[in-house]
């Protein structure tokens, strides 16, 4: 039997070779480079924590951090707000809305489109001279002159946030509705018998029982949002225009590494991003369950 066990290790060996080579090794190599002035050429020098000290005072990175938070924040607020609103409507025992399966499929469709196609599509729609959006708004009289949506910092960030909301809202909606479906109807019926209105049932029954689901959505959305790169990269000039408003942290990392060949500093940016994600995730996790821990202590 022990002899046969050795063949098991032989079968799993390819996975471990690939995993260690392409996942673990790059992580530690990046950590090493973050303490050097590596520029892509051999002969790098150890600079200690100089890259991390620079990161703390780098105005471009700080600006990229706030850009990322703003774009993700608007996107997440709209995304989770609409998902919860539809969850409220579909879980209402009085309304008894039908067509849930259709809406699940319909809202999820944008998530299946590749990001390059989305960038191309909205680049055409938002074009200030010939874009469909400006033409429609001018046709119905909401605006008199075309708006260059991607040329002003505020409208550019808002546009990217709305595009991301359009793409990922269906994903959040499906997860929220799966959580709602897992809640026993007995809770809603009991609340209805006790005279609770729709808002009371949503805030006192649905939301508390959805807390683990909402935590999952927020953590995964936060991790994905802090790593925002592809859409700002493809929809503008690749360096965060206009006026650096679309310069996210990962886009800044990418340009430092592959445009300016500052691989050492880019590695420090990567680990800085990792620490930011870790801290924010811990804050969200702690904040979501703070009231429950307080209630347990009182009990």
C-alpha positions in Angstrom: 0.0 0.0 0.0 2.9 2.4 0.8 4.4 1.7 -2.6 1.1 2.6 -4.3 1.0 5.9 -2.3 4.1 7.1 -4.0 2.2 7.1 -7.3 -0.2 9.6 -5.8 2.6 12.1 -5.2 3.7 11.5 -8.8 0.2 12.5 -10.1 0.0 15.7 -8.1 3.6 16.7 -8.8 2.7 18.6 -12.1 0.3 20.8 -10.2 2.8 21.7 -7.5 5.5 22.4 -10.0 3.2 24.8 -11.9 1.9 26.4 -8.7 5.3 27.0 -7.1 6.8 28.2 -10.4 4.0 30.6 -11.5 2.3 31.6 -8.2 4.6 31.3 -5.2 8.0 32.1 -6.8 6.7 35.4 -8.3 5.3 36.5 -5.0 8.7 36.1 -3.2 10.6 37.5 -6.2 8.4 40.6 -6.2 9.0 41.0 -2.4 12.8 40.8 -3.1 12.6 43.4 -5.9 10.6 45.8 -3.7 13.8 46.2 -1.6 15.9 46.9 -4.7 16.3 49.5 -7.5 15.8 46.9 -10.2 15.1 48.4 -13.6 15.0 45.2 -15.7 18.8 45.0 -16.2 21.1 42.8 -14.1 23.0 44.4 -11.3 20.3 45.7 -9.0 21.2 47.1 -5.6 19.5 46.6 -2.3 17.9 49.9 -1.2 16.1 48.6 1.9 12.8 50.4 2.7 13.5 53.3 0.4 10.8 52.3 -2.1 8.3 52.0 0.7 9.3 55.4 2.1 8.9 56.9 -1.3 5.4 55.2 -1.6 4.2 57.0 1.5 5.0 60.4 0.1 4.3 59.7 -3.6 1.6 62.2 -4.5 0.8 60.3 -7.7 0.2 57.1 -5.8 -1.9 58.9 -3.2 -4.0 60.5 -6.0 -4.3 57.0 -7.6 -5.5 55.6 -4.3 -8.3 58.2 -3.9 -9.2 57.9 -7.6 -9.7 54.1 -7.1 -11.7 54.6 -3.9 -14.0 57.1 -5.6 -14.6 55.0 -8.7 -15.2 51.9 -6.7 -17.3 53.6 -4.1 -19.8 55.1 -6.6 -20.0 51.7 -8.4 -20.5 49.7 -5.2 -23.1 52.0 -3.8 -25.2 51.9 -7.0 -24.6 48.2 -7.4 -25.6 47.0 -4.0 -28.4 49.6 -3.7 -30.1 48.4 -6.8 -29.6 44.7 -5.9 -31.1 45.3 -2.4 -34.0 47.3 -3.9 -34.9 44.4 -6.3 -34.4 41.9 -3.5 -37.0 43.9 -1.5 -39.4 43.9 -4.3 -39.0 40.2 -5.2 -39.2 39.0 -1.6 -42.4 41.0 -0.9 -45.2 38.6 -0.1 -47.8 41.2 -1.1 -46.5 42.0 -4.5 -45.7 38.4 -5.6 -43.6 39.5 -8.5 -42.9 37.0 -11.2 -40.1 36.6 -13.8 -37.2 36.3 -11.4 -35.4 33.8 -13.6 -35.7 36.2 -16.6 -34.3 39.2 -14.7 -31.4 37.1 -13.3 -30.4 36.2 -16.8 -31.0 39.6 -18.3 -29.0 41.5 -15.6 -26.2 39.0 -15.7 -25.6 39.3 -19.5 -23.2 42.3 -19.4 -20.9 40.3 -17.1 -20.3 37.9 -20.0 -19.0 40.5 -22.4 -15.2 40.9 -22.5 -13.8 44.1 -21.0 -12.2 45.1 -24.3 -15.6 44.9 -26.1 -17.2 46.9 -23.3 -14.4 49.6 -23.6 -14.9 49.8 -27.3 -18.7 49.9 -27.0 -18.8 52.7 -24.5 -15.9 54.6 -26.2 -18.2 54.9 -29.2 -21.3 55.6 -27.2 -19.6 58.4 -25.1 -17.8 60.0 -28.1 -18.5 63.7 -27.8 -18.8 64.4 -31.5 -20.7 61.4 -32.9 -21.6 59.4 -29.7 -25.1 58.1 -29.4 -25.5 59.3 -25.8 -24.9 63.0 -26.8 -27.2 62.7 -29.8 -30.1 61.2 -27.7 -29.7 63.9 -25.0 -29.6 66.7 -27.5 -32.6 65.2 -29.4 -34.8 65.2 -26.3 -33.5 68.7 -25.3 -31.6 67.8 -22.0 -28.4 69.3 -23.4 -27.8 72.0 -26.0 -24.1 71.2 -26.8 -22.2 67.8 -26.9 -20.5 66.8 -23.6 -17.0 65.4 -23.8 -17.7 62.7 -21.1 -14.2 61.3 -21.0 -12.3 64.6 -21.1 -13.4 66.0 -17.7 -12.2 64.4 -14.5 -15.7 64.2 -12.8 -17.6 62.9 -15.8 -14.8 60.5 -16.7 -14.8 58.9 -13.2 -18.6 58.9 -13.1 -18.7 57.2 -16.5 -16.3 54.5 -15.5 -18.3 53.9 -12.3 -21.5 53.6 -14.2 -20.0 51.2 -16.7 -18.7 49.0 -13.9 -22.1 49.1 -12.3 -23.8 48.0 -15.5 -21.3 45.2 -15.8 -21.3 43.8 -12.3 -24.8 44.7 -11.0 -26.2 41.4 -12.3 -23.6 39.4 -10.4 -24.4 41.1 -7.1 -28.2 40.8 -7.8 -27.9 37.0 -8.3 -25.9 36.5 -5.1 -28.3 38.7 -3.1 -31.3 36.9 -4.4 -29.7 33.5 -3.6 -29.3 34.8 -0.1 -33.0 35.9 0.0 -34.1 32.6 -1.4 -32.4 30.9 1.5 -34.4 32.8 4.1 -37.4 30.8 5.2 -40.7 32.4 4.3 -41.9 31.7 7.8 -40.0 34.8 9.0 -41.7 37.0 6.5 -45.2 35.5 7.2 -44.7 36.0 10.9 -43.6 39.6 10.4 -46.6 40.2 8.1 -49.0 38.7 10.7 -47.4 41.0 13.4 -48.3 44.0 11.2 -44.8 44.8 9.9 -44.7 47.0 6.8 -42.4 46.4 3.8 -39.6 48.6 5.2 -39.7 46.9 8.6 -39.6 43.4 7.1 -36.6 44.5 5.0 -34.6 46.1 7.7 -35.5 43.8 10.6 -35.7 40.4 8.8 -34.0 40.5 5.4 -31.0 42.6 6.0 -29.8 40.9 9.3 -30.1 37.5 7.7 -28.3 38.7 4.6 -25.3 40.0 6.5 -23.0 37.1 5.6 -23.9 37.5 2.0 -23.4 41.2 2.0 -20.1 40.8 3.7 -19.0 38.4 0.9 -20.2 40.8 -1.8 -18.4 43.8 -0.1 -15.1 42.0 0.4 -15.0 40.6 -3.1 -16.1 43.9 -4.6 -13.5 45.8 -2.5 -10.7 43.5 -3.6 -11.8 43.7 -7.3 -12.3 47.5 -7.0 -8.9 48.2 -5.5 -7.4 46.2 -8.4 -9.3 48.2 -11.1 -7.1 48.4 -14.2 -8.5 47.2 -17.4 -11.4 49.6 -18.1 -9.4 52.8 -17.3 -6.5 51.4 -19.3 -8.6 50.7 -22.4 -11.1 53.6 -22.4 -8.5 56.4 -22.2 -4.8 56.8 -23.2 -3.5 54.3 -20.7 -1.9 56.8 -18.3 -5.0 57.9 -16.5 -6.2 60.9 -18.4 -8.0 63.3 -18.1 -5.7 65.0 -15.6 -4.9 61.7 -13.9 -8.5 61.2 -12.8 -8.6 57.6 -14.1 -5.1 56.8 -12.8 -5.9 53.9 -10.5 -3.4 52.1 -8.3 -2.9 49.1 -10.5 -2.6 51.3 -13.6 0.0 53.4 -11.8 1.8 50.1 -10.9 1.6 48.9 -14.5 3.1 52.1 -15.9 5.9 52.2 -13.3 6.9 48.7 -14.3 6.3 48.4 -18.0 6.4 52.1 -19.2 9.1 53.5 -17.0 11.0 50.3 -16.1 10.9 51.0 -12.4 10.4 47.4 -11.4 11.7 47.8 -7.9 9.4 50.6 -7.1 6.5 48.9 -8.9 7.1 45.9 -6.7 6.8 48.1 -3.6 3.5 49.5 -5.0 2.2 46.0 -5.5 2.9 45.1 -1.8 1.5 48.5 -0.8 -1.7 47.6 -2.6 -1.8 44.2 -0.9 -1.5 45.9 2.6 -4.2 48.4 1.7 -6.5 45.6 0.6 -5.8 43.6 3.7 -6.5 46.6 6.0 -9.7 47.6 4.3 -11.0 44.0 4.2 -10.3 43.7 7.9 -12.1 46.9 8.6 -15.1 45.8 6.6 -15.2 42.4 8.4 -14.9 44.0 11.8 -17.5 46.7 11.1 -20.1 44.2 9.8 -20.1 42.1 12.9 -19.4 44.8 15.5 -23.0 45.0 16.7 -23.3 41.2 17.0 -20.2 41.0 19.2 -21.5 43.9 21.4 -24.8 42.1 21.8 -23.0 38.8 22.8 -21.0 40.7 25.4 -24.1 42.3 26.9 -25.8 38.9 27.0 
